[in-house]
């Protein structure tokens, strides 16, 4: 399974989002430090879920990082987030 698919499945399970988009931007970072051969390391996630309502930006991001703990320790080098309720 591709990393983007893993991210999508985990975020759907954790937050039941009303909107979710996971974009692999690894090709934009080819040749940079932290960008492995073959990509699947740099991602942009846009997510909307009721769970984020009333939470600070930091709390929202911490919740996402917790849901993606395994991926953040492994294949994900960079994760850009656009989070909201």
N, CA, C and O atoms as CSV, one atom per row, in Angstrom:
chain,resi,resn,atom,element,x,y,z
A,1,UNK,N,N,0.843,-1.178,0.000
A,1,UNK,CA,C,0.000,0.000,0.000
A,1,UNK,C,C,0.892,1.247,0.000
A,1,UNK,O,O,1.891,1.306,0.718
A,2,UNK,N,N,0.529,2.215,-0.792
A,2,UNK,CA,C,1.279,3.466,-0.860
A,2,UNK,C,C,1.069,4.267,0.428
A,2,UNK,O,O,0.044,4.139,1.097
A,3,UNK,N,N,2.049,5.081,0.752
A,3,UNK,CA,C,2.005,5.867,1.984
A,3,UNK,C,C,0.792,6.794,1.993
A,3,UNK,O,O,0.143,6.939,3.028
A,4,UNK,N,N,0.475,7.417,0.872
A,4,UNK,CA,C,-0.692,8.313,0.802
A,4,UNK,C,C,-1.970,7.566,1.159
A,4,UNK,O,O,-2.847,8.118,1.824
A,5,UNK,N,N,-2.081,6.330,0.729
A,5,UNK,CA,C,-3.262,5.524,1.060
A,5,UNK,C,C,-3.302,5.196,2.548
A,5,UNK,O,O,-4.374,5.204,3.153
A,6,UNK,N,N,-2.156,4.912,3.138
A,6,UNK,CA,C,-2.086,4.651,4.578
A,6,UNK,C,C,-2.526,5.884,5.366
A,6,UNK,O,O,-3.290,5.785,6.326
A,7,UNK,N,N,-2.029,7.042,4.942
A,7,UNK,CA,C,-2.399,8.296,5.603
A,7,UNK,C,C,-3.910,8.491,5.526
A,7,UNK,O,O,-4.556,8.786,6.532
A,8,UNK,N,N,-4.462,8.328,4.348
A,8,UNK,CA,C,-5.901,8.526,4.147
A,8,UNK,C,C,-6.715,7.571,5.025
A,8,UNK,O,O,-7.661,8.000,5.687
A,9,UNK,N,N,-6.363,6.305,5.039
A,9,UNK,CA,C,-7.102,5.326,5.844
A,9,UNK,C,C,-7.038,5.648,7.331
A,9,UNK,O,O,-8.054,5.586,8.024
A,10,UNK,N,N,-5.858,5.990,7.821
A,10,UNK,CA,C,-5.714,6.286,9.246
A,10,UNK,C,C,-6.478,7.541,9.650
A,10,UNK,O,O,-7.099,7.578,10.712
A,11,UNK,N,N,-6.433,8.569,8.808
A,11,UNK,CA,C,-7.154,9.799,9.137
A,11,UNK,C,C,-8.663,9.594,9.059
A,11,UNK,O,O,-9.401,10.163,9.864
A,12,UNK,N,N,-9.128,8.802,8.118
A,12,UNK,CA,C,-10.564,8.496,8.046
A,12,UNK,C,C,-11.015,7.751,9.292
A,12,UNK,O,O,-12.061,8.062,9.862
A,13,UNK,N,N,-10.230,6.771,9.716
A,13,UNK,CA,C,-10.568,5.992,10.911
A,13,UNK,C,C,-10.554,6.854,12.169
A,13,UNK,O,O,-11.424,6.716,13.029
A,14,UNK,N,N,-9.581,7.732,12.276
A,14,UNK,CA,C,-9.408,8.524,13.496
A,14,UNK,C,C,-10.392,9.680,13.618
A,14,UNK,O,O,-10.818,10.014,14.724
A,15,UNK,N,N,-10.762,10.302,12.483
A,15,UNK,CA,C,-11.515,11.555,12.562
A,15,UNK,C,C,-12.840,11.587,11.809
A,15,UNK,O,O,-13.588,12.554,11.957
A,16,UNK,N,N,-13.162,10.581,11.015
A,16,UNK,CA,C,-14.389,10.580,10.210
A,16,UNK,C,C,-14.581,11.945,9.535
A,16,UNK,O,O,-15.601,12.602,9.744
A,17,UNK,N,N,-13.614,12.366,8.737
A,17,UNK,CA,C,-13.659,13.708,8.159
A,17,UNK,C,C,-14.804,13.909,7.160
A,17,UNK,O,O,-15.250,12.974,6.495
A,18,UNK,N,N,-15.257,15.153,7.079
A,18,UNK,CA,C,-16.240,15.522,6.066
A,18,UNK,C,C,-15.545,15.826,4.750
A,18,UNK,O,O,-16.164,15.775,3.687
A,19,UNK,N,N,-14.263,16.140,4.823
A,19,UNK,CA,C,-13.442,16.373,3.622
A,19,UNK,C,C,-12.020,15.940,3.942
A,19,UNK,O,O,-11.509,16.194,5.032
A,20,UNK,N,N,-11.393,15.285,2.980
A,20,UNK,CA,C,-10.022,14.836,3.156
A,20,UNK,C,C,-9.335,14.743,1.809
A,20,UNK,O,O,-9.847,14.126,0.874
A,21,UNK,N,N,-8.161,15.367,1.720
A,21,UNK,CA,C,-7.345,15.267,0.517
A,21,UNK,C,C,-5.898,15.040,0.950
A,21,UNK,O,O,-5.361,15.782,1.773
A,22,UNK,N,N,-5.284,14.015,0.390
A,22,UNK,CA,C,-3.885,13.703,0.670
A,22,UNK,C,C,-3.140,13.778,-0.658
A,22,UNK,O,O,-3.442,13.038,-1.594
A,23,UNK,N,N,-2.164,14.679,-0.726
A,23,UNK,CA,C,-1.410,14.887,-1.958
A,23,UNK,C,C,0.058,14.556,-1.705
A,23,UNK,O,O,0.680,15.092,-0.788
A,24,UNK,N,N,0.595,13.673,-2.528
A,24,UNK,CA,C,2.016,13.324,-2.453
A,24,UNK,C,C,2.793,14.382,-3.237
A,24,UNK,O,O,2.690,14.458,-4.462
A,25,UNK,N,N,3.568,15.193,-2.522
A,25,UNK,CA,C,4.357,16.260,-3.147
A,25,UNK,C,C,5.837,15.900,-3.200
A,25,UNK,O,O,6.684,16.779,-3.359
A,26,UNK,N,N,6.150,14.624,-3.070
A,26,UNK,CA,C,7.537,14.177,-3.020
A,26,UNK,C,C,8.326,14.579,-4.256
A,26,UNK,O,O,9.513,14.894,-4.170
A,27,UNK,N,N,7.663,14.567,-5.403
A,27,UNK,CA,C,8.360,14.910,-6.648
A,27,UNK,C,C,8.911,16.341,-6.621
A,27,UNK,O,O,9.865,16.650,-7.335
A,28,UNK,N,N,8.318,17.204,-5.806
A,28,UNK,CA,C,8.783,18.587,-5.698
A,28,UNK,C,C,10.070,18.697,-4.885
A,28,UNK,O,O,10.733,19.734,-4.893
A,29,UNK,N,N,10.415,17.624,-4.187
A,29,UNK,CA,C,11.569,17.642,-3.290
A,29,UNK,C,C,12.655,16.659,-3.702
A,29,UNK,O,O,13.588,16.414,-2.937
A,30,UNK,N,N,12.549,16.108,-4.871
A,30,UNK,CA,C,13.539,15.134,-5.354
A,30,UNK,C,C,14.934,15.748,-5.305
A,30,UNK,O,O,15.146,16.871,-5.762
A,31,UNK,N,N,15.876,15.005,-4.748
A,31,UNK,CA,C,17.251,15.474,-4.650
A,31,UNK,C,C,17.566,16.252,-3.391
A,31,UNK,O,O,18.737,16.506,-3.110
A,32,UNK,N,N,16.554,16.642,-2.617
A,32,UNK,CA,C,16.777,17.378,-1.377
A,32,UNK,C,C,17.086,16.408,-0.245
A,32,UNK,O,O,16.753,15.226,-0.323
A,33,UNK,N,N,17.713,16.904,0.786
A,33,UNK,CA,C,17.977,16.092,1.970
A,33,UNK,C,C,16.662,15.600,2.549
A,33,UNK,O,O,15.706,16.369,2.654
A,34,UNK,N,N,16.601,14.353,2.920
A,34,UNK,CA,C,15.387,13.781,3.488
A,34,UNK,C,C,14.413,13.258,2.466
A,34,UNK,O,O,13.380,12.693,2.826
A,35,UNK,N,N,14.719,13.434,1.198
A,35,UNK,CA,C,13.836,12.956,0.126
A,35,UNK,C,C,14.414,11.656,-0.421
A,35,UNK,O,O,15.360,11.687,-1.209
A,36,UNK,N,N,13.865,10.525,-0.020
A,36,UNK,CA,C,14.414,9.247,-0.458
A,36,UNK,C,C,14.138,8.969,-1.937
A,36,UNK,O,O,13.219,9.530,-2.534
A,37,UNK,N,N,14.939,8.112,-2.493
A,37,UNK,CA,C,14.717,7.647,-3.864
A,37,UNK,C,C,13.337,6.988,-3.916
A,37,UNK,O,O,13.003,6.182,-3.047
A,38,UNK,N,N,12.556,7.317,-4.902
A,38,UNK,CA,C,11.228,6.726,-5.031
A,38,UNK,C,C,10.115,7.543,-4.404
A,38,UNK,O,O,8.944,7.190,-4.543
A,39,UNK,N,N,10.451,8.630,-3.714
A,39,UNK,CA,C,9.425,9.520,-3.171
A,39,UNK,C,C,8.672,8.951,-1.984
A,39,UNK,O,O,9.236,8.242,-1.150
A,40,UNK,N,N,7.378,9.276,-1.922
A,40,UNK,CA,C,6.489,8.890,-0.827
A,40,UNK,C,C,6.992,9.375,0.521
A,40,UNK,O,O,6.978,8.631,1.502
A,41,UNK,N,N,7.438,10.625,0.567
A,41,UNK,CA,C,7.993,11.164,1.805
A,41,UNK,C,C,7.455,12.541,2.182
A,41,UNK,O,O,7.505,12.920,3.352
A,42,UNK,N,N,6.945,13.292,1.216
A,42,UNK,CA,C,6.464,14.653,1.453
A,42,UNK,C,C,4.982,14.727,1.063
A,42,UNK,O,O,4.611,14.414,-0.068
A,43,UNK,N,N,4.145,15.145,2.019
A,43,UNK,CA,C,2.709,15.128,1.784
A,43,UNK,C,C,2.053,16.427,2.229
A,43,UNK,O,O,2.525,17.109,3.138
A,44,UNK,N,N,0.949,16.748,1.559
A,44,UNK,CA,C,0.081,17.868,1.933
A,44,UNK,C,C,-1.290,17.270,2.219
A,44,UNK,O,O,-1.856,16.567,1.381
A,45,UNK,N,N,-1.825,17.555,3.419
A,45,UNK,CA,C,-3.115,17.019,3.827
A,45,UNK,C,C,-4.066,18.176,4.125
A,45,UNK,O,O,-3.737,19.090,4.880
A,46,UNK,N,N,-5.241,18.118,3.521
A,46,UNK,CA,C,-6.333,19.024,3.849
A,46,UNK,C,C,-7.413,18.161,4.477
A,46,UNK,O,O,-7.865,17.187,3.874
A,47,UNK,N,N,-7.824,18.510,5.675
A,47,UNK,CA,C,-8.815,17.699,6.386
A,47,UNK,C,C,-9.792,18.602,7.134
A,47,UNK,O,O,-9.404,19.595,7.749
A,48,UNK,N,N,-11.073,18.228,7.063
A,48,UNK,CA,C,-12.119,18.912,7.806
A,48,UNK,C,C,-12.865,17.844,8.597
A,48,UNK,O,O,-13.308,16.842,8.036
A,49,UNK,N,N,-13.004,18.068,9.910
A,49,UNK,CA,C,-13.708,17.113,10.756
A,49,UNK,C,C,-14.287,17.837,11.962
A,49,UNK,O,O,-13.696,18.790,12.469
A,50,UNK,N,N,-15.434,17.383,12.410
A,50,UNK,CA,C,-16.108,17.994,13.560
A,50,UNK,C,C,-15.227,17.955,14.799
A,50,UNK,O,O,-15.300,18.847,15.643
A,51,UNK,N,N,-14.405,16.935,14.911
A,51,UNK,CA,C,-13.532,16.781,16.089
A,51,UNK,C,C,-12.588,17.968,16.291
A,51,UNK,O,O,-12.137,18.212,17.411
A,52,UNK,N,N,-12.288,18.697,15.238
A,52,UNK,CA,C,-11.347,19.808,15.337
A,52,UNK,C,C,-11.999,21.114,15.789
A,52,UNK,O,O,-11.301,22.082,16.089
A,53,UNK,N,N,-13.323,21.146,15.839
A,53,UNK,CA,C,-14.038,22.363,16.238
A,53,UNK,C,C,-13.656,22.768,17.649
A,53,UNK,O,O,-13.676,21.950,18.568
A,54,UNK,N,N,-13.311,24.023,17.813
A,54,UNK,CA,C,-12.984,24.558,19.125
A,54,UNK,C,C,-11.587,24.235,19.628
A,54,UNK,O,O,-11.197,24.700,20.699
A,55,UNK,N,N,-10.829,23.450,18.881
A,55,UNK,CA,C,-9.467,23.111,19.295
A,55,UNK,C,C,-8.478,24.084,18.664
A,55,UNK,O,O,-8.687,24.577,17.555
A,56,UNK,N,N,-7.410,24.347,19.387
A,56,UNK,CA,C,-6.372,25.217,18.846
A,56,UNK,C,C,-5.684,24.525,17.671
A,56,UNK,O,O,-5.790,23.311,17.495
A,57,UNK,N,N,-4.997,25.301,16.895
A,57,UNK,CA,C,-4.255,24.750,15.752
A,57,UNK,C,C,-3.237,23.704,16.223
A,57,UNK,O,O,-3.065,22.664,15.587
A,58,UNK,N,N,-2.575,23.988,17.328
A,58,UNK,CA,C,-1.590,23.059,17.872
A,58,UNK,C,C,-2.267,21.749,18.284
A,58,UNK,O,O,-1.739,20.672,18.008
A,59,UNK,N,N,-3.412,21.826,18.933
A,59,UNK,CA,C,-4.130,20.620,19.354
A,59,UNK,C,C,-4.585,19.809,18.139
A,59,UNK,O,O,-4.524,18.580,18.154
A,60,UNK,N,N,-5.037,20.491,17.093
A,60,UNK,CA,C,-5.445,19.806,15.868
A,60,UNK,C,C,-4.266,19.057,15.256
A,60,UNK,O,O,-4.385,17.892,14.877
A,61,UNK,N,N,-3.137,19.735,15.166
A,61,UNK,CA,C,-1.953,19.121,14.568
A,61,UNK,C,C,-1.439,17.963,15.417
A,61,UNK,O,O,-1.033,16.933,14.878
A,62,UNK,N,N,-1.452,18.119,16.718
A,62,UNK,CA,C,-1.008,17.031,17.603
A,62,UNK,C,C,-1.882,15.791,17.426
A,62,UNK,O,O,-1.378,14.668,17.440
A,63,UNK,N,N,-3.183,15.992,17.261
A,63,UNK,CA,C,-4.101,14.865,17.059
A,63,UNK,C,C,-3.769,14.134,15.756
A,63,UNK,O,O,-3.801,12.905,15.704
A,64,UNK,N,N,-3.457,14.884,14.723
A,64,UNK,CA,C,-3.106,14.265,13.435
A,64,UNK,C,C,-1.774,13.534,13.552
A,64,UNK,O,O,-1.647,12.401,13.087
A,65,UNK,N,N,-0.791,14.164,14.162
A,65,UNK,CA,C,0.506,13.506,14.337
A,65,UNK,C,C,0.369,12.218,15.148
A,65,UNK,O,O,1.044,11.230,14.859
A,66,UNK,N,N,-0.495,12.222,16.156
A,66,UNK,CA,C,-0.718,11.022,16.966
A,66,UNK,C,C,-1.343,9.912,16.114
A,66,UNK,O,O,-0.965,8.747,16.232
A,67,UNK,N,N,-2.288,10.275,15.267
A,67,UNK,CA,C,-2.930,9.280,14.403
A,67,UNK,C,C,-1.951,8.699,13.391
A,67,UNK,O,O,-2.089,7.550,12.972
A,68,UNK,N,N,-0.962,9.498,13.002
A,68,UNK,CA,C,0.021,9.075,11.993
A,68,UNK,C,C,1.387,8.772,12.629
A,68,UNK,O,O,2.418,8.883,11.966
A,69,UNK,N,N,1.390,8.396,13.895
A,69,UNK,CA,C,2.632,8.190,14.648
A,69,UNK,C,C,3.615,7.272,13.920
A,69,UNK,O,O,4.793,7.604,13.797
A,70,UNK,N,N,3.147,6.136,13.444
A,70,UNK,CA,C,4.032,5.181,12.763
A,70,UNK,C,C,4.617,5.764,11.483
A,70,UNK,O,O,5.806,5.606,11.209
A,71,UNK,N,N,3.790,6.430,10.711
A,71,UNK,CA,C,4.253,7.011,9.446
A,71,UNK,C,C,5.208,8.173,9.689
A,71,UNK,O,O,6.154,8.365,8.925
A,72,UNK,N,N,4.969,8.956,10.751
A,72,UNK,CA,C,5.853,10.079,11.060
A,72,UNK,C,C,7.225,9.586,11.496
A,72,UNK,O,O,8.223,10.280,11.303
A,73,UNK,N,N,7.286,8.400,12.078
A,73,UNK,CA,C,8.562,7.823,12.502
A,73,UNK,C,C,9.270,7.132,11.348
A,73,UNK,O,O,10.452,6.803,11.445
A,74,UNK,N,N,8.556,6.916,10.270
A,74,UNK,CA,C,9.125,6.160,9.158
A,74,UNK,C,C,9.141,6.914,7.856
A,74,UNK,O,O,10.003,7.767,7.642
A,75,UNK,N,N,8.210,6.617,6.988
A,75,UNK,CA,C,8.324,7.137,5.628
A,75,UNK,C,C,8.052,8.633,5.460
A,75,UNK,O,O,8.555,9.234,4.511
A,76,UNK,N,N,7.271,9.254,6.351
A,76,UNK,CA,C,6.962,10.678,6.172
A,76,UNK,C,C,8.131,11.527,6.647
A,76,UNK,O,O,8.562,11.431,7.796
A,77,UNK,N,N,8.632,12.355,5.749
A,77,UNK,CA,C,9.682,13.307,6.098
A,77,UNK,C,C,9.082,14.685,6.360
A,77,UNK,O,O,9.537,15.408,7.247
A,78,UNK,N,N,8.058,15.044,5.584
A,78,UNK,CA,C,7.423,16.358,5.733
A,78,UNK,C,C,5.915,16.216,5.546
A,78,UNK,O,O,5.448,15.490,4.668
A,79,UNK,N,N,5.161,16.929,6.395
A,79,UNK,CA,C,3.701,16.883,6.345
A,79,UNK,C,C,3.168,18.284,6.505
A,79,UNK,O,O,3.292,18.882,7.574
A,80,UNK,N,N,2.569,18.816,5.444
A,80,UNK,CA,C,1.937,20.132,5.487
A,80,UNK,C,C,0.459,19.925,5.759
A,80,UNK,O,O,-0.193,19.119,5.095
A,81,UNK,N,N,-0.074,20.655,6.742
A,81,UNK,CA,C,-1.459,20.440,7.161
A,81,UNK,C,C,-2.326,21.687,6.974
A,81,UNK,O,O,-1.909,22.809,7.260
A,82,UNK,N,N,-3.539,21.452,6.487
A,82,UNK,CA,C,-4.601,22.451,6.427
A,82,UNK,C,C,-5.774,21.803,7.144
A,82,UNK,O,O,-6.463,20.955,6.575
A,83,UNK,N,N,-6.005,22.202,8.396
A,83,UNK,CA,C,-6.970,21.529,9.257
A,83,UNK,C,C,-8.094,22.485,9.620
A,83,UNK,O,O,-7.875,23.686,9.782
A,84,UNK,N,N,-9.296,21.945,9.746
A,84,UNK,CA,C,-10.424,22.755,10.193
A,84,UNK,C,C,-11.623,21.898,10.503
A,84,UNK,O,O,-11.629,20.688,10.276
A,85,UNK,N,N,-12.645,22.559,11.031
A,85,UNK,CA,C,-13.877,21.850,11.399
A,85,UNK,C,C,-14.848,21.829,10.245
A,85,UNK,O,O,-15.941,21.276,10.369
